[in-house]
């Protein structure tokens, strides 16, 4: 890990030299009459840079975030924030900020350096971990249009009633990851390198009692191949899920992931996975699961990302009436606005097709689902030194020819997430 940080600092020095060449003239021109706000920003920026030079990214990050809260378009400040997250080993945040800055006003050599940082992040070696804890609600968030459905039983139509009341109870949501990586020199060269990796994680939803408790454990082992503009990986994975205190389901499968990046902030990416499913509560749900996703995203203005995705899932089960396939299209964005707010909106449209619906239903059970979410983060407010607050709302509407499968759903989360 020490060698990785040393390499990162060398790359950071090169980036600063290039950026200084770009912005140095403008700073000299304003030496005679500098607004007080600019002076305050310069003082704060110099303080953050001194902290980075002293190897204290945890000191620099809140300062750089406070500057961006005043003006999210400051490309150089965002570049240093990305480097600070890199030094703090907050890889996902560092990668996100480096990607955003690609659409800023940067000379081409600096863009190449930014791509090299992203490659360094994907190729990192050794051990790292992450942990986040938040507050949300558990329970059934769907309000169905009807609780009854007419079923054809041997030619006799009989009503059947469900019991699905809307219920929300306070809950704690936590997730964590441990990652191990090791380079393979024999499989690496001057333009590409190969890293072996292993990952172990958990996702936990804990509410009062056991009714809505949900725990999923996951592991993944594979190889990652990297070049300056591309990352691909191949891995085997396994997941185990416990729901309401009972062993619910296991999955074992293979996954291929890829991404291609450009100097101007574009990224094409995709994922393909296949898994065998073993359900411990209902053998009729045993089967296999195929998932495919392709997307494109682009950095905009040095402070935002916009993207779109197409996804497909096919679930084949031993109980044929439970088999389905879904098609989904979504658009999303991440944008920093003033006063330290980050907005993450997402809209989607999904069609769920039950491939072998039960003949007992009097109408088509297929669903057309649309909805969206909005996550709001306060990036310049730190709680307990390293955590920032967030709020998220999820809205969903499902339409089916059968009222008992048409619904409205509203979900809310409020919590904190670790920044460094």
JOVENKA-V110372 format. One record per backbone hydrogen bond with DSSP energy under -1.0 kcal/mol. CO is the residue of the C=O (numbers start at 1). NH is the residue of the N-H. Records with the same first field share a line. If there is no record, write none. Layout:
CO = NH ; NH
//
This chain:
1 = 5
2 = 6
3 = 7
4 = 8
5 = 9
6 = 10
7 = 11
8 = 12
9 = 13
10 = 14
11 = 15
12 = 16
13 = 17
14 = 18
15 = 19
16 = 20
17 = 21
18 = 22
19 = 23
20 = 24
23 = 27
24 = 28
25 = 29
28 = 31
35 = 39
36 = 40
37 = 41
38 = 42
39 = 43
40 = 44
41 = 45
42 = 46
43 = 47
44 = 48
45 = 49
46 = 50
47 = 51
48 = 52
49 = 53
50 = 54
51 = 56
52 = 55
56 = 59 ; 60
57 = 61
60 = 64
61 = 65
62 = 66
63 = 67
64 = 68
65 = 69
67 = 71
69 = 339
71 = 74
73 = 75
74 = 78
75 = 79
76 = 80
77 = 81
78 = 82
79 = 83
80 = 84
81 = 85
82 = 86
83 = 87
84 = 88
85 = 90
86 = 89
89 = 91
90 = 94
91 = 95
92 = 96
93 = 97
94 = 98
95 = 99
96 = 100
97 = 101
100 = 103
101 = 104
104 = 106
107 = 111
108 = 112
109 = 113
110 = 114
111 = 115
112 = 116
113 = 117
114 = 118
115 = 119
116 = 120
117 = 121
118 = 122
119 = 123
121 = 124
126 = 181
128 = 179
130 = 177
132 = 175
134 = 173
135 = 414
136 = 171
138 = 169
140 = 167
143 = 408
147 = 162
149 = 160
151 = 158
153 = 156
156 = 153
158 = 151
160 = 149
169 = 138
171 = 136
172 = 206
173 = 134
174 = 204
175 = 132
176 = 202
177 = 130
178 = 200
179 = 128
180 = 198
181 = 126
182 = 196
184 = 187
185 = 188
192 = 189
193 = 226
194 = 184
195 = 224
196 = 182
197 = 222
198 = 180
199 = 220
200 = 178
201 = 218
202 = 176
203 = 216
204 = 174
205 = 214
206 = 172
213 = 244
214 = 205
215 = 242
216 = 203
217 = 240
218 = 201
219 = 238
220 = 199
221 = 236
222 = 197
223 = 234
224 = 195
225 = 232
226 = 193
229 = 261
230 = 227
231 = 259
232 = 225
233 = 257
234 = 223
235 = 255
236 = 221
237 = 253
238 = 219
239 = 251
240 = 217
241 = 248 ; 249
242 = 215
243 = 246
246 = 243
248 = 280
249 = 241
250 = 278
251 = 239
252 = 276
253 = 237
254 = 274
255 = 235
256 = 272
257 = 233
258 = 270
259 = 231
260 = 268
262 = 265
265 = 299
266 = 262
267 = 297
268 = 260
269 = 295
270 = 258
271 = 293
272 = 256
273 = 291
274 = 254
275 = 289
276 = 252
277 = 287
278 = 250
282 = 285
283 = 286
284 = 319
286 = 318
287 = 277
288 = 316
289 = 275
290 = 314
291 = 273
292 = 312
293 = 271
294 = 310
295 = 269
296 = 308
297 = 267
298 = 306
300 = 303 ; 304
303 = 336
304 = 300
305 = 334
306 = 298
307 = 332
308 = 296
309 = 330
310 = 294
311 = 328
312 = 292
313 = 326
314 = 290
315 = 324
316 = 288
318 = 320
319 = 322
320 = 323
323 = 355
324 = 315
325 = 353
326 = 313
327 = 351
328 = 311
329 = 349
330 = 309
331 = 347
332 = 307
334 = 305
335 = 343
340 = 379
341 = 337
342 = 377
343 = 335
344 = 375
345 = 333
346 = 373
347 = 331
348 = 371
349 = 329
350 = 369
351 = 327
352 = 367
353 = 325
358 = 361
360 = 152
367 = 352
368 = 399
369 = 350
370 = 397
371 = 348
372 = 395
373 = 346
374 = 393
375 = 344
376 = 391
377 = 342
383 = 386 ; 387
386 = 419
387 = 383
388 = 417
389 = 378
390 = 415
391 = 376
392 = 413
393 = 374
394 = 411
395 = 372
396 = 409
397 = 370
398 = 407
399 = 368
402 = 405
403 = 406
406 = 145
407 = 398
408 = 143
409 = 396
411 = 394
413 = 392
414 = 135
415 = 390
417 = 388
//
